[in-house]
Amino acid sequence: MALNFFDQFMSPVFLGLPLMALALTLPWILLPTPSSRWVNNRLLTLQGWFINRFTQQLLLPINTQGHKWALMFSSLMIFLLSLNMLGLLPYTFTPTTQLSLNMGLAVPLWLATVIVGMRNQPTHSLGHLLPEGTPTLLIPVLIVIETISLFIRPLALGVRLTANLTAGHLLIQLIATAAFVLLPLMPAVALMTTMLLLLLTLLEVAVAMIQAYVFVLLLSLYLQENV
Amino acid sequence: MSWAVLVRSAIVAALCRRARRDRSKVPVVPNDLPLPSSTMLSRLVLISANALKGSGPLGAGVVQASRSLHSSSQSLAPVPSLPEKGGKVRHGIIPEELFQLLYPKTGVTGPYMLGTGLLIYMLSKEIYVINHETFAAASIGAVIIYGIRKFGPSVAAFADKLNEDKVAKAQEVKDLAMSSLTQATEDEKKEQWRVEGRSMLFDAKRNNVAMLLETNYRERLHTVTNEVKRRLDYQIALQNLQHRMAQEHMVNWVEKNVVSSITPQQEKESIAKCLTDLKALAKATHAKATA
């Protein structure tokens, strides 16, 4: 089974049936189910602790109105984290490398924050289009620039996640191929390439976690502006 | 092999149907056929149970009542306790049960031979082809194993600590309640002891009050005596004064009368007598001096 570098990014299909739904929902099985016990096993305790701390930290700067989004943010974080981390395993498909998925997450959520802001406090939301203390001459230019930056946000959110993960996976494939091909030819260089691969893997683990966190953090920031 | 199972299950099903019609006999495995192994018996139970479920008017009820296929307990309380530790694993992912399963036939090295053989088979038959993904797999595997080895115990200790803190907080509340209750019991006992000594306290107080009254009475008596004595002294002093004044007055009057009664004739006579007396005295002393 000869692999080309882009097979890993193809949406999985088996006998004509798309497996994307499986790829998106199966990581949920790995997470322990909360039980009705007061004292749980280690895995469940750690999961509960992590989700608690994360949500607490994330919602700290947001006022009470925005706390309605707590479930959305924590579940989004766990979702992205598990998808990204599982994608690092060999022969796995990472759904977050698909631009369609990331845009499907970013655009509705960003639009929701904007609409919430525009409905509840339109003046305050529109006020964000002009930073404080700008010289009078620059105001029209700045408004246009800020509007553009506002509309770029969903694009940036989606593409950031896609690009980071795709680039990371592709790099891993390339450097692994380099090490593999060099092994019979120049073993010493292959060894160095393997070291590079190890470091890159560590980086990818970090990137997987950081990108998930950045996605959710930016959304919370957008919410903070509008709520 | 499966035909024998089917035949046996059919026999058992027929027996059950007959037993239910009789309602006196329990379905029994016929003794003349050889007993199957434990794994096959479970299959037999399943098949016969399925047959029982479908057959007869009370088929379903009979199986439900006996709970032959259920594994959990029937009541929710008391809550069944969870196992304290997870299943034992060797090398992190392979459950110990595999080793126990293979031990009777292949001994200690059995599972390892199985693993190695499987790996070599897959490689040689090119079921698994070594490619660049293998390298990627090796590196992520190394990262995962290193992470688990290095941070596993500390993360486990952290999770245990979280649970222990939770339990300790509740335990603290319980201990505090218990200690406050024991303290309350002791205080109550002390109060009861104090109540016993109440009569002694009242006696002492009564004595105190009596002594105070006595002292006060004596003081007042003393004051009265002093006052009376003072008044009497005053009267005495007054009388003395009057007595003395009368005496002085009398003396003065006598002197005045005597002095006024002395006439000039008497005065001359007395002076002349005094002179002659003095002369005689002088003569006498002079004579005494020269003698």
Chai-1 contact restraints between the chains, C-beta under 6 A:
chainA,res_idxA,chainB,res_idxB,connection_type,confidence,min_distance_angstrom,max_distance_angstrom,comment,restraint_id
A,V39,B,N163,contact,1.0,0.0,6.0,A-B,restraint_1
A,R42,B,A156,contact,1.0,0.0,6.0,A-B,restraint_2
A,R42,B,A159,contact,1.0,0.0,6.0,A-B,restraint_3
A,T45,B,A159,contact,1.0,0.0,6.0,A-B,restraint_4
A,T45,B,L162,contact,1.0,0.0,6.0,A-B,restraint_5
A,T45,B,N163,contact,1.0,0.0,6.0,A-B,restraint_6
A,L46,B,A159,contact,1.0,0.0,6.0,A-B,restraint_7
A,W49,B,L162,contact,1.0,0.0,6.0,A-B,restraint_8
A,L88,B,I140,contact,1.0,0.0,6.0,A-B,restraint_9
A,P90,B,E133,contact,1.0,0.0,6.0,A-B,restraint_10
A,P90,B,A136,contact,1.0,0.0,6.0,A-B,restraint_11
A,P90,B,A137,contact,1.0,0.0,6.0,A-B,restraint_12
A,I172,B,A136,contact,1.0,0.0,6.0,A-B,restraint_13
A,A176,B,H132,contact,1.0,0.0,6.0,A-B,restraint_14
A,A176,B,F135,contact,1.0,0.0,6.0,A-B,restraint_15
A,A176,B,A136,contact,1.0,0.0,6.0,A-B,restraint_16
A,T177,B,H132,contact,1.0,0.0,6.0,A-B,restraint_17
A,A179,B,F135,contact,1.0,0.0,6.0,A-B,restraint_18
A,F180,B,H132,contact,1.0,0.0,6.0,A-B,restraint_19
A,F180,B,F135,contact,1.0,0.0,6.0,A-B,restraint_20
A,L197,B,S139,contact,1.0,0.0,6.0,A-B,restraint_21
A,L198,B,S139,contact,1.0,0.0,6.0,A-B,restraint_22
A,T201,B,S139,contact,1.0,0.0,6.0,A-B,restraint_23
A,T201,B,I140,contact,1.0,0.0,6.0,A-B,restraint_24
A,T201,B,V143,contact,1.0,0.0,6.0,A-B,restraint_25
